[in-house]
Amino acid sequence: MSVRLDDLDRKILRELQRDAGQSLDVIAKTVGSSKTPVWNRIRKMREAGVVGQQTVLLDAESLGFEACFFVLVRTSEHEAGWQDKFLQVLRDRPEVLEAHRLAGEIDYILKVRVANARAYDVFYQALISEVKIFNVTALLSMEEIKFSTELPV
């Protein structure tokens, strides 16, 4: 469902995406409004589900998570029970930052952050011991060229 947003809403969203820790005063000044209308618009966008939880982005490498793997998963299982188990396993693994179900030859792609290749192998061994998987291909990211959480609003 699409929510109607005007230019001021979009300016507010761009500022929140850039830095959600800014004060309302700073956001209001940047978008050319005052504090109360900005607060009301943010509240309405939260209620409408446009704005979700606020969080902090951490630097993975400085915390020792130097390896990023994209894991391609193919399965021969397509029953609801298998899928429920697989999704629960993914939710329970903190190394899995993202998981997507795909159209095409690959069933799922996972973004996995770990300390190194050995830590990836520990993750992999745990994954295949918990759920039956037909084929797993791991691709090591050599360099992150672009990362953003900002949508083009």
C-alpha positions as CSV (number, residue, x, y, z in Angstrom):
1,M,0.0,0.0,0.0
2,S,1.4,3.4,-1.0
3,V,1.2,6.4,1.3
4,R,0.8,9.9,0.0
5,L,3.8,12.0,0.8
6,D,4.4,15.7,-0.1
7,D,7.7,17.4,-0.8
8,L,8.1,18.3,2.9
9,D,7.6,14.7,4.0
10,R,10.2,13.6,1.5
11,K,12.7,16.2,2.7
12,I,12.1,15.0,6.3
13,L,12.6,11.3,5.2
14,R,15.8,12.2,3.4
15,E,17.1,13.9,6.6
16,L,16.0,10.9,8.8
17,Q,17.8,8.5,6.5
18,R,20.9,10.6,6.4
19,D,21.0,10.8,10.2
20,A,18.1,9.8,12.4
21,G,19.9,11.0,15.5
22,Q,19.5,14.7,14.5
23,S,17.4,16.8,16.8
24,L,14.0,17.9,15.6
25,D,15.3,21.5,15.6
26,V,18.1,20.6,13.2
27,I,15.8,18.6,10.9
28,A,13.2,21.4,10.9
29,K,15.8,24.0,10.0
30,T,17.2,21.9,7.2
31,V,13.8,21.2,5.7
32,G,12.5,24.8,6.1
33,S,9.8,24.2,8.7
34,S,9.4,24.4,12.4
35,K,9.7,21.7,15.1
36,T,6.1,20.9,15.8
37,P,4.9,20.3,12.2
38,V,8.0,18.2,11.6
39,W,7.4,16.1,14.7
40,N,3.7,15.6,13.7
41,R,4.7,14.5,10.2
42,I,7.3,12.0,11.6
43,R,4.7,10.7,14.0
44,K,2.1,10.2,11.2
45,M,4.7,8.5,9.0
46,R,5.6,6.2,11.8
47,E,1.9,5.3,12.4
48,A,1.5,4.7,8.6
49,G,4.5,2.4,8.6
50,V,6.6,4.6,6.4
51,V,9.2,5.1,9.2
52,G,10.2,2.0,11.1
53,Q,12.4,1.4,14.0
54,Q,15.5,3.6,14.5
55,T,18.8,1.9,14.9
56,V,22.5,2.6,14.7
57,L,24.8,1.4,11.9
58,L,27.9,-0.4,13.2
59,D,31.2,-0.8,11.3
60,A,31.5,-4.5,10.8
61,E,35.2,-4.6,10.1
62,S,36.2,-2.5,13.1
63,L,34.3,-5.0,15.2
64,G,36.2,-8.0,13.7
65,F,33.6,-9.1,11.1
66,E,36.0,-8.8,8.2
67,A,34.5,-11.3,5.8
68,C,31.2,-10.8,3.9
69,F,29.9,-13.8,2.1
70,F,26.9,-14.0,-0.3
71,V,25.5,-17.5,0.0
72,L,23.5,-19.0,-2.8
73,V,21.1,-21.7,-1.7
74,R,19.4,-24.2,-3.9
75,T,16.9,-26.7,-2.4
76,S,15.1,-29.7,-3.6
77,E,12.6,-29.3,-0.8
78,H,9.6,-27.0,-1.3
79,E,7.2,-28.2,1.4
80,A,5.9,-25.7,3.9
81,G,7.5,-27.6,6.8
82,W,10.9,-27.4,5.3
83,Q,10.6,-23.7,4.5
84,D,9.4,-22.9,8.0
85,K,12.4,-24.8,9.5
86,F,14.8,-23.1,7.1
87,L,13.5,-19.6,7.8
88,Q,13.7,-20.2,11.5
89,V,17.3,-21.4,11.2
90,L,18.1,-18.2,9.3
91,R,16.4,-16.0,11.9
92,D,18.3,-17.8,14.7
93,R,21.7,-17.2,13.0
94,P,23.0,-13.7,13.9
95,E,25.6,-14.0,11.1
96,V,22.8,-13.8,8.5
97,L,22.3,-10.1,7.9
98,E,19.9,-10.5,4.9
99,A,18.0,-13.4,3.3
100,H,16.0,-13.2,0.1
101,R,13.9,-15.8,-1.7
102,L,14.6,-15.6,-5.4
103,A,12.9,-16.3,-8.7
104,G,15.1,-18.4,-11.0
105,E,17.6,-21.2,-10.5
106,I,18.8,-20.1,-7.1
107,D,16.2,-20.4,-4.3
108,Y,17.7,-18.1,-1.7
109,I,20.5,-15.6,-1.3
110,L,22.0,-14.8,2.1
111,K,24.3,-12.0,3.2
112,V,26.5,-13.4,5.9
113,R,29.0,-11.4,8.0
114,V,31.7,-13.4,9.9
115,A,35.2,-12.8,11.2
116,N,37.0,-15.0,8.5
117,A,36.7,-18.0,6.3
118,R,37.0,-20.4,9.2
119,A,34.1,-18.7,10.9
120,Y,32.1,-19.0,7.7
121,D,32.8,-22.8,7.7
122,V,31.4,-23.0,11.2
123,F,28.3,-21.2,10.0
124,Y,28.0,-23.4,7.0
125,Q,28.5,-26.7,9.0
126,A,25.8,-25.5,11.4
127,L,23.4,-24.6,8.6
128,I,23.7,-27.9,6.8
129,S,23.4,-29.9,10.0
130,E,20.1,-28.1,10.9
131,V,18.3,-28.2,7.5
132,K,18.6,-30.3,4.3
133,I,20.0,-28.2,1.4
134,F,20.6,-29.4,-2.1
135,N,23.4,-27.0,-3.0
136,V,25.3,-24.1,-1.3
137,T,27.6,-21.7,-3.1
138,A,29.5,-19.1,-1.1
139,L,30.9,-16.0,-2.7
140,L,33.4,-14.0,-0.8
141,S,33.0,-10.2,-1.2
142,M,36.5,-8.9,-2.0
143,E,35.5,-5.2,-1.6
144,E,32.3,-3.4,-0.7
145,I,32.0,-0.8,-3.4
146,K,28.7,0.8,-2.3
147,F,26.6,0.4,0.8
148,S,23.5,2.4,1.6
149,T,20.3,2.1,3.6
150,E,18.8,5.2,2.0
151,L,15.9,4.9,-0.4
152,P,15.7,7.5,-3.2
153,V,12.6,9.4,-1.8
